[in-house]
Amino acid sequence: MNRYLKQELKKAFTLSLPDPQEKTRFLKSLPQSPISMRQFVLTQIAYLRKWVLVLSVLFLLPVLWGGRHMDADTLWALSALIPFLALLAVTESTRSAVYGMQEFELSTRFSLKSVMLARMSVLGLLDAFVLCCLIPFYAAGIKLSLLQTGLYLLVPYLLTVDSSLWLTRRYHGREAFYGCFCAAVVVSMASCAIRLLANFIYQFSYVQWWLLFAVFLLVKTGQEIRRTVTQTESYV
């Protein structure tokens, strides 16, 4: 190649490429259209896989069928399935960690921390909506209080979320997904086993213990969410 042409190409690339040490300043100097929080959340909803949202909403099918005509066994069956609702939320909101895509997410316009928080919020609100629809229908159908029914559904959900987030922080790739799936299966099987072997703990006299355990799991889950989101700041 012509020496003059080589020199000119070298000058052109030297002028056009920023110094890596000035990456932050360079990116801030680029014109970016402003985006509101609502637009940002809607953008993240578009990235959520549709089949995950559909499967989460399918948990409402028993309500459409008629919760008032269900017996107690239906509640225990749903309690055993609730961990898989939590599994969908955790694996989808931490998908970048599960599939080893942290570096790709870090190269985007928005921070991985913001993206993860947005997706967790959307999926958490969806699951909260599903649970809020299920609890009153089942409570009316099996003649239990709203508190009891809510605790019997919320405890396995929170236990799965807490253990799954812990696993996603320690494992990556397919190992994280398999770990979360195993956690959901274990919680589901434990719900069935407790129903068969220790049915007495579902009596009203044990409600205070269920409530204490639910509060403990709620606090623990909040800590796991904070640790999971904070961990994204350590990625380079």
Residue frames relative to the residue before (quaternion, step in Angstrom):
aa qw qx qy qz dx dy dz
M 1.0000 0.0000 0.0000 0.0000 0.00 0.00 0.00
N 0.6038 -0.5767 0.4169 0.3592 3.56 -1.13 0.69
R 0.5106 -0.6709 0.4429 0.3051 3.57 -0.88 0.98
Y 0.6277 0.5397 -0.3336 0.4510 3.57 1.00 -0.77
L 0.6571 0.5099 -0.3028 0.4653 3.54 0.99 -0.89
K 0.6252 0.5355 -0.3337 0.4592 3.57 1.04 -0.75
Q 0.6635 0.5100 -0.3027 0.4561 3.55 0.94 -0.87
E 0.6634 0.5064 -0.3026 0.4603 3.53 0.98 -0.88
L 0.6357 0.5170 -0.3233 0.4733 3.59 1.04 -0.79
K 0.6430 0.5239 -0.3206 0.4575 3.57 0.98 -0.82
K 0.6498 0.5055 -0.3151 0.4722 3.58 1.01 -0.82
A 0.6518 0.5296 -0.3193 0.4390 3.57 0.94 -0.89
F 0.6987 0.4525 -0.2780 0.4793 3.57 0.88 -0.89
T 0.6151 0.5449 -0.3488 0.4507 3.58 1.06 -0.65
L 0.6943 0.4663 -0.2743 0.4747 3.55 1.01 -0.80
S 0.7258 0.4672 -0.2599 0.4329 3.60 0.96 -0.76
L 0.7028 0.4398 -0.2739 0.4874 3.58 1.11 -0.64
P 0.3757 -0.7334 0.5131 0.2403 3.60 -0.78 0.92
D 0.5697 -0.5531 0.4745 0.3799 3.52 -1.27 0.38
P 0.5108 -0.6668 0.4347 0.3247 3.65 -0.75 0.94
Q 0.6305 0.5397 -0.3383 0.4435 3.58 1.07 -0.62
E 0.7136 0.4004 -0.2418 0.5215 3.59 1.22 -0.40
K 0.2318 0.8210 -0.4979 0.1562 3.57 1.23 0.47
T 0.6737 0.5079 -0.3087 0.4391 3.59 0.82 -0.98
R 0.6721 0.4870 -0.3007 0.4698 3.59 0.90 -0.93
F 0.6444 0.5313 -0.3196 0.4476 3.55 1.00 -0.84
L 0.6736 0.4945 -0.3032 0.4581 3.59 0.89 -0.90
K 0.6457 0.5169 -0.3220 0.4606 3.58 1.04 -0.74
S 0.6524 0.5299 -0.3152 0.4408 3.58 1.13 -0.59
L 0.5753 0.5931 -0.3848 0.4113 3.59 1.21 -0.35
P 0.4710 -0.6719 0.4807 0.3093 3.62 -0.93 0.78
Q 0.0040 -0.7936 0.6072 -0.0391 3.55 -0.85 1.02
S 0.4258 -0.6915 0.5177 0.2691 3.54 -0.91 0.89
P 0.4893 -0.6695 0.4656 0.3090 3.60 -0.89 0.85
I 0.1045 -0.7805 0.6148 0.0441 3.55 -1.17 0.65
S 0.3909 -0.7272 0.5191 0.2211 3.56 -0.91 0.92
M 0.6615 -0.4952 0.3732 0.4217 3.56 -1.28 0.26
R 0.6281 0.5394 -0.3332 0.4511 3.58 1.02 -0.77
Q 0.6637 0.4939 -0.3033 0.4728 3.58 0.94 -0.87
F 0.6358 0.5367 -0.3250 0.4496 3.56 1.03 -0.80
V 0.6696 0.4910 -0.2979 0.4710 3.59 0.92 -0.91
L 0.6505 0.5095 -0.3180 0.4648 3.58 0.98 -0.83
T 0.6129 0.5433 -0.3442 0.4590 3.56 1.10 -0.70
Q 0.6812 0.4821 -0.2888 0.4691 3.58 0.95 -0.86
I 0.5886 0.5564 -0.3691 0.4558 3.60 1.11 -0.59
A 0.6389 0.5387 -0.3276 0.4409 3.56 1.02 -0.78
Y 0.6780 0.4861 -0.2948 0.4659 3.59 1.14 -0.56
L 0.5394 0.6023 -0.4157 0.4165 3.60 1.23 -0.22
R 0.4860 -0.6739 0.4672 0.3022 3.56 -0.92 0.87
K 0.5097 -0.6997 0.4164 0.2780 3.53 -0.78 1.08
W 0.6389 0.5362 -0.3510 0.4255 3.59 0.98 -0.71
V 0.5925 0.5525 -0.3671 0.4571 3.60 1.16 -0.52
L 0.6620 0.4939 -0.3004 0.4771 3.57 0.96 -0.86
V 0.6513 0.5172 -0.3171 0.4558 3.58 0.98 -0.85
L 0.6685 0.4956 -0.3089 0.4605 3.60 0.88 -0.88
S 0.6264 0.5326 -0.3392 0.4570 3.59 1.05 -0.70
V 0.6822 0.4782 -0.2840 0.4747 3.56 0.96 -0.87
L 0.5815 0.6053 -0.3738 0.3947 3.61 1.12 -0.57
F 0.5427 0.6078 -0.4049 0.4149 3.59 1.20 -0.30
L 0.6162 0.5455 -0.3434 0.4526 3.59 1.27 -0.26
L 0.4285 0.7230 -0.4596 0.2870 3.61 1.20 -0.12
P 0.6379 0.5163 -0.3580 0.4455 3.65 0.90 -0.70
V 0.6167 0.5390 -0.3487 0.4556 3.58 1.10 -0.67
L 0.6573 0.5009 -0.3074 0.4717 3.57 0.96 -0.85
W 0.6350 0.5372 -0.3182 0.4549 3.56 1.11 -0.70
G 0.5784 -0.5967 0.3661 0.4188 3.56 1.15 -0.62
G 0.2157 -0.8260 0.5101 0.1045 3.54 -0.01 1.30
R 0.6157 0.5797 -0.3521 0.4010 3.59 1.08 -0.56
H 0.7018 0.4459 -0.2677 0.4867 3.60 1.19 -0.33
M 0.5267 0.6370 -0.4076 0.3883 3.58 1.24 0.28
D 0.3445 -0.7155 0.5630 0.2290 3.55 -1.23 0.47
A 0.7442 -0.4236 0.2739 0.4378 3.56 -1.33 0.05
D 0.6101 0.5755 -0.3616 0.4072 3.58 1.03 -0.71
T 0.6081 0.5577 -0.3549 0.4396 3.57 1.12 -0.62
L 0.6247 0.5344 -0.3341 0.4610 3.57 1.07 -0.73
W 0.6758 0.4820 -0.3078 0.4649 3.58 0.89 -0.85
A 0.6164 0.5300 -0.3477 0.4671 3.58 1.07 -0.66
L 0.6611 0.4874 -0.3048 0.4821 3.58 0.99 -0.83
S 0.6157 0.5505 -0.3425 0.4478 3.58 1.03 -0.74
A 0.6649 0.4888 -0.2943 0.4821 3.57 1.13 -0.68
L 0.6846 0.4707 -0.2840 0.4786 3.60 1.20 -0.45
I 0.5151 0.6801 -0.3988 0.3362 3.60 1.18 -0.54
P 0.6081 0.5625 -0.3828 0.4090 3.68 0.92 -0.67
F 0.6532 0.5096 -0.3272 0.4545 3.60 1.07 -0.61
L 0.5532 0.5561 -0.3914 0.4812 3.59 1.24 -0.34
A 0.6547 0.4931 -0.2983 0.4890 3.56 1.02 -0.83
L 0.6128 0.5606 -0.3435 0.4384 3.59 1.04 -0.77
L 0.6442 0.5231 -0.3220 0.4558 3.59 0.94 -0.86
A 0.6769 0.5048 -0.2976 0.4455 3.58 0.91 -0.92
V 0.6975 0.4816 -0.2881 0.4456 3.59 0.84 -0.95
T 0.7017 0.4732 -0.2869 0.4488 3.59 0.77 -0.98
E 0.6716 0.4842 -0.3125 0.4656 3.60 1.06 -0.62
S 0.6921 0.4737 -0.2897 0.4612 3.60 0.93 -0.83
T 0.7437 0.3118 -0.2030 0.5554 3.61 1.18 -0.50
R 0.1925 0.8351 -0.4978 0.1330 3.57 1.15 0.58
S 0.6241 0.5505 -0.3550 0.4259 3.61 0.99 -0.71
A 0.6728 0.4664 -0.2925 0.4942 3.59 1.09 -0.70
V 0.6470 0.5383 -0.3212 0.4341 3.56 0.97 -0.88
Y 0.7859 0.3087 -0.1514 0.5140 3.58 0.98 -0.88
G 0.5204 -0.6851 0.3959 0.3210 3.57 1.24 0.36
M 0.4475 0.7060 -0.4349 0.3350 3.58 1.03 0.79
Q 0.2709 0.7981 -0.5092 0.1742 3.61 1.17 0.41
E 0.6569 0.5216 -0.3249 0.4369 3.59 0.89 -0.88
F 0.6462 0.5102 -0.3217 0.4675 3.57 1.00 -0.80
E 0.6616 0.5008 -0.3074 0.4658 3.58 0.94 -0.88
L 0.6549 0.5286 -0.3152 0.4385 3.58 1.03 -0.75
S 0.6602 0.5125 -0.3057 0.4561 3.59 1.19 -0.45
T 0.5560 0.6164 -0.3909 0.3976 3.60 1.25 -0.09
R 0.7203 -0.4591 0.3104 0.4172 3.53 -1.32 0.16
F 0.7655 0.3323 -0.1703 0.5240 3.57 0.96 -0.90
S 0.5597 -0.6186 0.4337 0.3406 3.55 -1.09 0.71
L 0.5972 -0.5769 0.4272 0.3577 3.54 -1.19 0.64
K 0.5976 0.5721 -0.3468 0.4419 3.56 1.12 -0.68
S 0.6812 0.4797 -0.2859 0.4734 3.59 0.91 -0.92
V 0.6426 0.5293 -0.3178 0.4538 3.56 0.99 -0.86
M 0.6799 0.4904 -0.2914 0.4608 3.57 0.89 -0.95
L 0.6455 0.5161 -0.3217 0.4620 3.59 0.97 -0.81
A 0.6505 0.5193 -0.3192 0.4531 3.58 0.96 -0.84
R 0.6883 0.4726 -0.2872 0.4695 3.58 0.88 -0.92
M 0.6302 0.5221 -0.3341 0.4675 3.59 1.00 -0.75
S 0.6544 0.5205 -0.3132 0.4504 3.57 0.97 -0.85
V 0.6646 0.5046 -0.3067 0.4578 3.58 0.90 -0.92
L 0.7087 0.4441 -0.2659 0.4794 3.59 0.80 -0.97
G 0.6255 0.5332 -0.3399 0.4570 3.59 1.06 -0.67
L 0.6600 0.4935 -0.3040 0.4781 3.58 0.98 -0.80
L 0.6249 0.5286 -0.3355 0.4664 3.58 1.07 -0.73
D 0.6761 0.4760 -0.2960 0.4782 3.59 0.91 -0.87
A 0.6227 0.5304 -0.3410 0.4633 3.59 1.04 -0.72
F 0.6290 0.5276 -0.3238 0.4702 3.58 1.05 -0.77
V 0.6507 0.5155 -0.3118 0.4621 3.58 0.96 -0.90
L 0.6839 0.4834 -0.2885 0.4641 3.58 0.88 -0.94
C 0.6501 0.5183 -0.3180 0.4556 3.59 1.00 -0.79
C 0.6464 0.4888 -0.3174 0.4924 3.59 1.16 -0.50
L 0.6811 0.5093 -0.2912 0.4382 3.57 0.99 -0.82
I 0.6538 0.5779 -0.3294 0.3607 3.57 0.83 -1.01
P 0.7217 0.4323 -0.3002 0.4497 3.69 0.61 -0.91
F 0.6373 0.5285 -0.3405 0.4457 3.60 1.02 -0.71
Y 0.6879 0.4600 -0.2871 0.4824 3.57 0.91 -0.85
A 0.6172 0.5486 -0.3488 0.4432 3.58 1.01 -0.75
A 0.6807 0.4707 -0.2848 0.4838 3.57 0.99 -0.82
G 0.6806 0.5236 -0.2936 0.4200 3.58 1.01 -0.78
I 0.7905 0.2809 -0.1494 0.5233 3.59 1.00 -0.76
K 0.4650 -0.7269 0.4084 0.2978 3.57 1.30 0.33
L 0.4496 0.6302 -0.4964 0.3927 3.56 0.86 1.04
S 0.5790 -0.5729 0.4350 0.3838 3.56 -1.22 0.39
L 0.6333 -0.5273 0.4038 0.3973 3.55 -1.25 0.41
L 0.6287 0.5501 -0.3344 0.4362 3.57 1.05 -0.78
Q 0.6737 0.4917 -0.3029 0.4611 3.58 0.85 -0.94
T 0.6785 0.4923 -0.2981 0.4565 3.56 0.80 -1.00
G 0.6552 0.5199 -0.3117 0.4508 3.56 0.95 -0.86
L 0.6641 0.5031 -0.3075 0.4597 3.58 0.96 -0.84
Y 0.6684 0.5136 -0.3076 0.4414 3.60 0.94 -0.85
L 0.7001 0.4159 -0.2672 0.5152 3.59 1.19 -0.45
L 0.6801 0.5183 -0.2935 0.4275 3.58 1.02 -0.79
V 0.6272 0.5696 -0.3475 0.4019 3.60 0.96 -0.82
P 0.7001 0.4299 -0.3083 0.4797 3.68 0.73 -0.83
Y 0.6024 0.5538 -0.3610 0.4474 3.60 1.10 -0.61
L 0.7062 0.4562 -0.2692 0.4698 3.59 0.78 -1.03
L 0.6259 0.5436 -0.3418 0.4426 3.59 1.02 -0.75
T 0.6632 0.4932 -0.2990 0.4771 3.57 1.02 -0.78
V 0.6462 0.5153 -0.3212 0.4622 3.59 0.94 -0.86
D 0.6656 0.5186 -0.3036 0.4427 3.56 0.88 -0.97
S 0.7080 0.4492 -0.2679 0.4746 3.59 0.79 -0.98
S 0.6491 0.5232 -0.3253 0.4462 3.61 1.01 -0.75
L 0.6474 0.5008 -0.3228 0.4752 3.60 0.97 -0.78
W 0.6176 0.5394 -0.3384 0.4616 3.57 1.04 -0.75
L 0.6750 0.4969 -0.2883 0.4630 3.57 0.98 -0.85
T 0.6675 0.5066 -0.3163 0.4447 3.61 0.95 -0.81
R 0.6411 0.5130 -0.3341 0.4627 3.59 1.16 -0.42
R 0.7369 0.4168 -0.2196 0.4849 3.57 1.17 -0.49
Y 0.7673 0.2301 -0.1342 0.5833 3.54 1.21 -0.46
H 0.1835 -0.7787 0.5936 0.0866 3.55 -1.21 0.56
G 0.7564 0.3663 -0.2743 0.4674 3.52 -1.27 0.33
R 0.8228 -0.2183 0.1779 0.4937 3.52 -1.20 -0.64
E 0.5717 0.6009 -0.3850 0.4048 3.58 1.11 -0.60
A 0.6443 0.5190 -0.3237 0.4590 3.58 1.01 -0.79
F 0.6594 0.5034 -0.3151 0.4610 3.59 0.93 -0.85
Y 0.6700 0.4915 -0.3041 0.4660 3.58 0.88 -0.92
G 0.6311 0.5354 -0.3299 0.4541 3.57 1.05 -0.73
C 0.6611 0.4979 -0.2995 0.4747 3.57 0.96 -0.88
F 0.6423 0.5175 -0.3211 0.4653 3.57 1.01 -0.80
C 0.6534 0.5018 -0.3141 0.4718 3.59 0.96 -0.81
A 0.6230 0.5374 -0.3404 0.4552 3.58 1.04 -0.75
A 0.6535 0.5046 -0.3105 0.4712 3.59 0.97 -0.84
V 0.6479 0.5133 -0.3167 0.4652 3.60 0.98 -0.82
V 0.6550 0.5148 -0.3147 0.4549 3.60 0.94 -0.87
V 0.6642 0.4892 -0.3068 0.4747 3.59 0.91 -0.88
S 0.6386 0.5279 -0.3197 0.4597 3.57 1.02 -0.82
M 0.6802 0.4761 -0.2854 0.4788 3.59 0.90 -0.91
A 0.6247 0.5350 -0.3383 0.4573 3.58 1.07 -0.71
S 0.6204 0.5388 -0.3400 0.4574 3.60 1.03 -0.75
C 0.6647 0.4918 -0.2940 0.4795 3.57 0.98 -0.86
A 0.6679 0.5129 -0.3052 0.4445 3.57 0.92 -0.90
I 0.6502 0.5117 -0.3175 0.4632 3.57 0.97 -0.85
R 0.6293 0.5395 -0.3256 0.4548 3.56 1.03 -0.79
L 0.7305 0.4320 -0.2360 0.4733 3.60 0.98 -0.82
L 0.7931 0.3521 -0.1562 0.4718 3.57 0.93 -0.92
A 0.8040 0.1467 -0.0692 0.5721 3.59 1.11 -0.58
N 0.0363 0.8595 -0.5070 0.0543 3.53 0.84 1.04
F 0.5543 0.6491 -0.3850 0.3508 3.58 1.19 -0.52
I 0.6251 0.5660 -0.3620 0.3974 3.62 1.09 -0.57
Y 0.6004 0.5487 -0.3682 0.4505 3.59 1.27 -0.08
Q 0.4517 0.6726 -0.4611 0.3619 3.58 1.26 0.15
F 0.6535 -0.5564 0.3516 0.3737 3.55 -1.19 0.62
S 0.6090 0.5845 -0.3553 0.4015 3.61 1.10 -0.64
Y 0.6935 0.4547 -0.2703 0.4892 3.59 1.23 -0.35
V 0.3696 0.7605 -0.4745 0.2445 3.58 1.25 0.10
Q 0.6422 0.5393 -0.3419 0.4241 3.60 0.95 -0.80
W 0.6438 0.5043 -0.3267 0.4737 3.60 1.09 -0.63
W 0.6106 0.5278 -0.3386 0.4837 3.56 1.08 -0.70
L 0.6620 0.5146 -0.3046 0.4518 3.57 0.95 -0.90
L 0.6532 0.5045 -0.3151 0.4685 3.59 0.94 -0.85
F 0.6587 0.5017 -0.3095 0.4676 3.57 0.97 -0.84
A 0.6415 0.5217 -0.3233 0.4602 3.59 1.02 -0.78
V 0.6488 0.5039 -0.3167 0.4741 3.60 0.98 -0.82
F 0.6307 0.5296 -0.3241 0.4656 3.58 1.01 -0.83
L 0.6783 0.4822 -0.2884 0.4735 3.58 0.92 -0.91
L 0.6214 0.5462 -0.3423 0.4453 3.59 1.04 -0.74
V 0.6678 0.4814 -0.2916 0.4871 3.58 0.96 -0.89
K 0.6584 0.5150 -0.3014 0.4588 3.56 0.97 -0.92
T 0.6497 0.5108 -0.3166 0.4655 3.59 0.99 -0.80
G 0.6229 0.5345 -0.3314 0.4652 3.57 1.05 -0.76
Q 0.6506 0.5046 -0.3094 0.4758 3.57 1.02 -0.78
E 0.6546 0.5093 -0.3159 0.4607 3.59 0.98 -0.80
I 0.6226 0.5261 -0.3378 0.4707 3.58 1.05 -0.74
R 0.6561 0.5061 -0.3118 0.4650 3.59 0.93 -0.89
R 0.6746 0.4906 -0.2998 0.4630 3.60 0.91 -0.87
T 0.6445 0.5242 -0.3231 0.4533 3.57 1.01 -0.80
V 0.6821 0.4701 -0.2851 0.4822 3.57 0.95 -0.88
T 0.6497 0.5212 -0.3167 0.4538 3.58 1.00 -0.83
Q 0.5979 0.5901 -0.3586 0.4070 3.57 1.07 -0.69
T 0.5998 0.5819 -0.3613 0.4136 3.58 1.11 -0.62
E 0.6161 0.5637 -0.3488 0.4254 3.60 1.15 -0.54
S 0.6530 0.5241 -0.3191 0.4439 3.59 1.20 -0.41
Y 0.5311 0.6235 -0.4200 0.3910 3.59 1.25 -0.19
V 0.1676 -0.7776 0.6010 0.0774 3.57 -0.94 0.87
